[in-house]
Amino acid sequence: MELLITNGIVYDPINQISGEKVDILVKDGKIVSGVKNPKTIDAGGRIVMPGGVDMHTHIAGGKMNVGRMLRPEDGRRCIESRKKLTRACTGYSVPNTFATGYRYAKMGYTTTFEPAMPPLLARHTHEEFRDIPIVDKGGIPLLDNHWLIMEYVKSGDMDKLTAFIAWMMNATKGYGIKIVNAGGGEAWGWGKNVRNLDDIVPNFDITPAEIIHGLAEANERLNLPHSIHIHCNNLGHPGNYDTTLATFDLVKDVTSHNRQVMHATHIQYHSYGGSTWADMHSKADAIASYVNSHDHVTVDPGQVMFGDTTTMTADGPMEYELHMMSKRKWTNKDVELETGSGIIPIFYSRKVSVNSIQWAIGLELALLIKSPWKTAITTDHPNGAPFTRYPEIISLLMSKKRREEVLKGVHSAINKRAIISSIDRELNWADIAIMTRASPAKILGLDKHGKGHLGIGADADIAIYDISPEEDDPRKIQSALSHAKYTIKGGEIVVKDGEIVAVPEGRTYWVNPEFDGEATKAMLEDLAVKFKEYYSVSLANYPVQDAYVPHPVEIKTRCKNAS
Amino acid sequence: MIITDVLCPFCGDLCDDIIVEVEGNKIIEVKEACETGVSKMMGHERIAAPMIRENGKLRETTYEEAITKAAEILTNSLRPLMYGWGSTTCEADKKGIELAEEIGAIIDNTTSVCHAPSVLAIQNVGLPSCTLGQIKNRADLIIYWGSNQAEAHPRHMSKYTSFTKGFFTKEGRKGKHVIVFDVRKTTTAEVADDFVQIIPGDDYRVLSALRVILAGAGDVVPSSVGGVPKEKLIEIVDRMKSSRFGVLFFGMGLTQSRGKPYNVANAISLVRELNAHTKFAVMPMRGHFNVTGFNQVCAWSTGFAFAVDFARGKPWYNPGETSTVDVLNRGECDSALIVASDPAAHFPRKSVEHLAKIPLIQIDPCPNLTTELADIVLPAAIAGIEVEGTAYRMDGVPLRLRKLIEPVHLSDEEILSRILSKVREIRGD
């Protein structure tokens, strides 16, 4: 099918198009330079952007599904009937798979990355991916607490480390390296934790700093499209911002081809000053200042929005701490040799000082980081809030007036312990186009694979919003971003006037690093021992079979300096 | 031909180290599996062909006719029930849920009569748990409560708990302490270090006493609770607190005895509170090899783990109202589709009486008591022997079942898919 989108005000930051009237031509799912008999969409002066890219959203797999089972009270929210084309939808913070795909598409999003895939349960993540309609997906496996990773980092055997990561990408059909509270998952196997970068992981005689640095180096040797993707140690503790800054500094010496070497996620939870909850305050300025003056780190905020949601993370000890504070129902799931996870419901209240400050910090980071290319818009769905609140967040970032309205109703601590009220910056449409598409695509390394832009050859993933660039009413902005006028996915119109009109299956991106050094053989021998002695499944049954990835996009990389 | 690393499609342990020898499309030998697993994999009596009941008797027919009749029954029903799913693939579950949504059925699985109380308890208090390998590598205290896995999950102890060695459990059985709580001395209790006999129906009290002692208020506990002397309870709490990694497995002895979900919530709460002292996990001993899988698929596709009613066009989940036995006992459903399960053998009499009254469609590889009541019988290939697909182990680890021999019959998924197409055809969709 051919499409011509005309009269749109296009924001395509990767191609330096910022609010210009440019025709967009589509053929066979791609952006092209010429068409013959296109169906014409007259955008009528509305905003046109590449399809949205969510680089960090917990949408699928063991954790999300346990969240659904744990919280039928959440499942009973936002219920929608089955329609001719669409399956029934349930859930607010723990939506069913169908709702997840439809709701992203309705917001003009076409690519979503699940950033916490436990390798042993990767098959589950891919099963759910299959049932998330429309959007393209990728899953980033959790690797930092894996026994073999820690052993290789400890012994300094970079070849075997690299070989094992390459094997893991294949086995999990994974997209990169996720680190969560490095070393803390293993410690949590004994009910313990690591707090600081130089704490020793029990029984493995290794520190979080060594794990993070080793994985960053391996990541670059493998030439992975994305950098290491890290949830820093010490999440959610007052005074943790210095751990965060030290983590950034850890990988300063690592070089990459042409992107960041570390993506630090949901950085809002890692930007706290103070020593207790009573004096906890925003250190967004310190974090933003570091990011502004260094090019090796990118971050996403993990914005908190007021209301009920569900927290879920591979940071098991943190969820237990939350449980001990709130006493709300708590699940934990440690995964043998690899990782863990925890889930607990949470209510972020505007009447609570800490929650108000958390809300402020996320916005502060997005506003104080000067270059939108160094960040992206996230809520760490569903941890800070469900992804369906992005339009509201964008309206806050674009309007100081709207922020001031909210500020009137929040806890007064925000005046002394946060910076938000002193910030005048209002993001513009170009900033938003970068932070919701171009930048996350670049950070993930997907821009080279047709995502996040509308250049010739790019995927024809396009959003048209029913708003003109001059409009500055934050409520109109929120409304327009919530219900795309059109969402086009792979050249097919999937949303029209905010309603789903087609439900194609999305594709799954995964990385296949070629690594054929001698080390692979030796690594496989070590791995065989791990399976024979310690895993509860056999090696032959571990790798995710092709049947689970029916629409794969395989990105091959070549390893540099393999010995 | 020898096939290794085969998954056993019998119990929730989902052993994946079975060796099978196949000759001429027949399994001639099964190694490593338990007796029950071997028996299932070696095969026994099968349903020969699709059947339709006429004048009280089942007569053989074609899939085409049986599927058409099944689709007609479902389409013409006001309140169809779709139950079973314990022993099939997730792929079949998915198709079943799609069909249920399309015809506005109630869909429910065997969880409804085994671990439904566990699901309800988890919704109240959560579930601190782990994968089975974590237990193999770390646990030095293993507790089985109301679960006789020596009979029900025969390789559980040798693969994951008492009789295995792991990274931090190199001493094997010697370094572990095993406690069994049950109302009678089971085979499992015979090989435990401690057997704690509870008066039937008193599990809740015993769990409460343990929690009270753990909370440091042991002085209010009477000298004996549920038949267990107070000294013994104190000793057990001390042992729990001083373990490095403890685990409590519970079975239907806890979920289906007096108190049901309250028992389970109490057990989970005990484990939760133990985490203030040491590492402790809790896990339901799920029965059929993929009963967990249905809960997973149902949760991600409907938002709820079981007992989902689509009559309103959208999922309505209210166990007690939408769970199978309740629906049957109210005489509410006017047809039923039973997949990979045998409710006639396991349900209360009143429920079975209603099943006998209404048009009943069965999809199953083997004849069972439900066949005797069925009006339409659709023979299926055996998941994990003749059909590949996904199954979730009791701890939520998903694995891919293998196809060992060529099937004679259609798979559950294919049958459901054809019924769905036929339903759409009848409705003119």
Chai-1 contact restraints between the chains, C-beta under 6 A:
chainA,res_idxA,chainB,res_idxB,connection_type,confidence,min_distance_angstrom,max_distance_angstrom,comment,restraint_id
A,G62,B,G396,contact,1.0,0.0,6.0,A-B,restraint_1
A,N65,B,Q296,contact,1.0,0.0,6.0,A-B,restraint_2
A,N65,B,A299,contact,1.0,0.0,6.0,A-B,restraint_3
A,N65,B,W300,contact,1.0,0.0,6.0,A-B,restraint_4
A,R68,B,A299,contact,1.0,0.0,6.0,A-B,restraint_5
A,R68,B,G303,contact,1.0,0.0,6.0,A-B,restraint_6
A,M69,B,A299,contact,1.0,0.0,6.0,A-B,restraint_7
A,M69,B,A305,contact,1.0,0.0,6.0,A-B,restraint_8
A,P72,B,Q123,contact,1.0,0.0,6.0,A-B,restraint_9
A,P72,B,F304,contact,1.0,0.0,6.0,A-B,restraint_10
A,P72,B,Y317,contact,1.0,0.0,6.0,A-B,restraint_11
A,G75,B,G303,contact,1.0,0.0,6.0,A-B,restraint_12
A,G75,B,F304,contact,1.0,0.0,6.0,A-B,restraint_13
A,I79,B,K314,contact,1.0,0.0,6.0,A-B,restraint_14
A,S81,B,G313,contact,1.0,0.0,6.0,A-B,restraint_15
A,S81,B,K314,contact,1.0,0.0,6.0,A-B,restraint_16
A,R82,B,E101,contact,1.0,0.0,6.0,A-B,restraint_17
A,R82,B,G313,contact,1.0,0.0,6.0,A-B,restraint_18
A,A88,B,E101,contact,1.0,0.0,6.0,A-B,restraint_19
A,A88,B,K314,contact,1.0,0.0,6.0,A-B,restraint_20
A,A88,B,P315,contact,1.0,0.0,6.0,A-B,restraint_21
A,T90,B,G303,contact,1.0,0.0,6.0,A-B,restraint_22
A,T90,B,P315,contact,1.0,0.0,6.0,A-B,restraint_23
A,G91,B,G303,contact,1.0,0.0,6.0,A-B,restraint_24
A,N96,B,S301,contact,1.0,0.0,6.0,A-B,restraint_25
A,N96,B,G303,contact,1.0,0.0,6.0,A-B,restraint_26
A,T97,B,W300,contact,1.0,0.0,6.0,A-B,restraint_27
A,R123,B,P398,contact,1.0,0.0,6.0,A-B,restraint_28
A,H124,B,P398,contact,1.0,0.0,6.0,A-B,restraint_29
A,E128,B,W300,contact,1.0,0.0,6.0,A-B,restraint_30
A,W190,B,K279,contact,1.0,0.0,6.0,A-B,restraint_31
A,G191,B,T278,contact,1.0,0.0,6.0,A-B,restraint_32
A,G191,B,K279,contact,1.0,0.0,6.0,A-B,restraint_33
A,K329,B,V125,contact,1.0,0.0,6.0,A-B,restraint_34
A,K329,B,G126,contact,1.0,0.0,6.0,A-B,restraint_35
A,W330,B,G126,contact,1.0,0.0,6.0,A-B,restraint_36
A,T331,B,G126,contact,1.0,0.0,6.0,A-B,restraint_37
A,T331,B,L127,contact,1.0,0.0,6.0,A-B,restraint_38
A,N332,B,P128,contact,1.0,0.0,6.0,A-B,restraint_39
A,K333,B,S129,contact,1.0,0.0,6.0,A-B,restraint_40
A,D334,B,C130,contact,1.0,0.0,6.0,A-B,restraint_41
A,D334,B,Q134,contact,1.0,0.0,6.0,A-B,restraint_42
A,V335,B,T131,contact,1.0,0.0,6.0,A-B,restraint_43
A,E336,B,T131,contact,1.0,0.0,6.0,A-B,restraint_44
A,E336,B,G133,contact,1.0,0.0,6.0,A-B,restraint_45
A,E336,B,Q134,contact,1.0,0.0,6.0,A-B,restraint_46
A,Y534,B,N137,contact,1.0,0.0,6.0,A-B,restraint_47
A,Y534,B,G166,contact,1.0,0.0,6.0,A-B,restraint_48
A,Y534,B,F167,contact,1.0,0.0,6.0,A-B,restraint_49
A,Y535,B,G133,contact,1.0,0.0,6.0,A-B,restraint_50
A,S536,B,L132,contact,1.0,0.0,6.0,A-B,restraint_51
A,S536,B,G133,contact,1.0,0.0,6.0,A-B,restraint_52
A,S536,B,K136,contact,1.0,0.0,6.0,A-B,restraint_53
A,V537,B,D16,contact,1.0,0.0,6.0,A-B,restraint_54
A,S538,B,D5,contact,1.0,0.0,6.0,A-B,restraint_55
A,S538,B,D16,contact,1.0,0.0,6.0,A-B,restraint_56
A,S538,B,D17,contact,1.0,0.0,6.0,A-B,restraint_57
A,A540,B,D5,contact,1.0,0.0,6.0,A-B,restraint_58
A,N541,B,D5,contact,1.0,0.0,6.0,A-B,restraint_59
A,N541,B,D16,contact,1.0,0.0,6.0,A-B,restraint_60
A,N541,B,L399,contact,1.0,0.0,6.0,A-B,restraint_61
A,Q545,B,R400,contact,1.0,0.0,6.0,A-B,restraint_62
